[in-house]
Amino acid sequence: MNIVEALRSEEVKLQRQLTAVKNAIAALNGGSTAAVSPRHATSPNGAGGKRTLSAEGRANIIRAAKARWAKIRAEKAKGKKSK
């Protein structure tokens, strides 16, 4: 076995150990007891998944975006008139 193969096998072993430690920590914190993938770990409190936005929050974002674009359009129109 060459050194690269040895390093790769050691990396796999360490990744497994890391996953086991993360699962143990999640269990101690009262988080999910499901297996934690090394590449898709959740936050420390176990919360994960898609976040939702309330209708009011979405309306605020839309209102702010429209105000920004109105300001940009007004500045453009103002620039054309002064030229």
DOMI-317178 format. One record per residue (C-alpha): residue in one letter; residue number from 1; chain; x, y, z. Coordinates in steps of 0.1 Angstrom, whole numbers, plus 5000, padded with zeros to 4 digits. Each point is the difference from the previous one (the first is absolute). Layout:
# DOMI-317178
TIVEX resn resi chain    x    y    z
TIVEX    A  NUM     A    X    Y    Z
...
This chain:
# DOMI-317178
TIVEX resn resi chain    x    y    z
TIVEX    M    1     A 5000 5000 5000
TIVEX    N    2     A 5015 5033 4990
TIVEX    I    3     A 4998 5031 5022
TIVEX    V    4     A 4971 5017 4981
TIVEX    E    5     A 4978 4969 5006
TIVEX    A    6     A 5010 4999 5037
TIVEX    L    7     A 4991 5037 5004
TIVEX    R    8     A 4967 4995 4983
TIVEX    S    9     A 4991 4970 5022
TIVEX    E   10     A 5010 5021 5031
TIVEX    E   11     A 4978 5028 4987
TIVEX    V   12     A 4970 4977 4997
TIVEX    K   13     A 5006 4986 5035
TIVEX    L   14     A 5002 5036 5015
TIVEX    Q   15     A 4969 5011 4981
TIVEX    R   16     A 4981 4970 5016
TIVEX    Q   17     A 5013 5010 5034
TIVEX    L   18     A 4990 5036 4995
TIVEX    T   19     A 4965 4990 4990
TIVEX    A   20     A 4997 4978 5031
TIVEX    V   21     A 5011 5029 5022
TIVEX    K   22     A 4976 5024 4983
TIVEX    N   23     A 4971 4975 5005
TIVEX    A   24     A 5010 4997 5037
TIVEX    I   25     A 5000 5037 5005
TIVEX    A   26     A 4967 5004 4982
TIVEX    A   27     A 4985 4974 5023
TIVEX    L   28     A 5014 5017 5031
TIVEX    N   29     A 4985 5033 4989
TIVEX    G   30     A 4966 4985 4995
TIVEX    G   31     A 5003 5003 4962
TIVEX    S   32     A 4990 4975 4974
TIVEX    T   33     A 5013 4965 5006
TIVEX    A   34     A 5001 4993 4963
TIVEX    A   35     A 5034 4995 4984
TIVEX    V   36     A 5018 5031 4991
TIVEX    S   37     A 5017 5000 4967
TIVEX    P   38     A 5034 5015 5000
TIVEX    R   39     A 4992 5022 4971
TIVEX    H   40     A 4964 5010 5011
TIVEX    A   41     A 5004 5007 5037
TIVEX    T   42     A 4972 5019 5017
TIVEX    S   43     A 5004 5029 5023
TIVEX    P   44     A 5011 4994 5036
TIVEX    N   45     A 4965 5001 5014
TIVEX    G   46     A 4988 4973 4975
TIVEX    A   47     A 4978 5024 4981
TIVEX    G   48     A 5002 4996 4962
TIVEX    G   49     A 4979 5000 4970
TIVEX    K   50     A 4982 5026 4979
TIVEX    R   51     A 4991 5033 5017
TIVEX    T   52     A 4967 5016 4993
TIVEX    L   53     A 4991 5037 4997
TIVEX    S   54     A 4968 5015 5013
TIVEX    A   55     A 4977 5018 4976
TIVEX    E   56     A 5007 5033 5018
TIVEX    G   57     A 5038 4994 4997
TIVEX    R   58     A 4997 4993 4963
TIVEX    A   59     A 4978 5031 4995
TIVEX    N   60     A 5027 5021 5018
TIVEX    I   61     A 5027 4987 4977
TIVEX    I   62     A 4979 5007 4969
TIVEX    R   63     A 4992 5035 5012
TIVEX    A   64     A 5037 5007 5006
TIVEX    A   65     A 5010 4987 4966
TIVEX    K   66     A 4974 5021 4982
TIVEX    A   67     A 5012 5031 5019
TIVEX    R   68     A 5036 4993 4991
TIVEX    W   69     A 4991 4996 4963
TIVEX    A   70     A 4978 5031 5001
TIVEX    K   71     A 5029 5020 5014
TIVEX    I   72     A 5023 4986 4972
TIVEX    R   73     A 4975 5009 4973
TIVEX    A   74     A 4995 5035 5014
TIVEX    E   75     A 5038 5006 5000
TIVEX    K   76     A 5002 4988 4964
TIVEX    A   77     A 4971 5022 4989
TIVEX    K   78     A 5016 5029 5019
TIVEX    G   79     A 5033 4994 4982
TIVEX    K   80     A 4984 5000 4966
TIVEX    K   81     A 4982 5033 5006
TIVEX    S   82     A 5031 5018 5011
TIVEX    K   83     A 5020 4990 4969
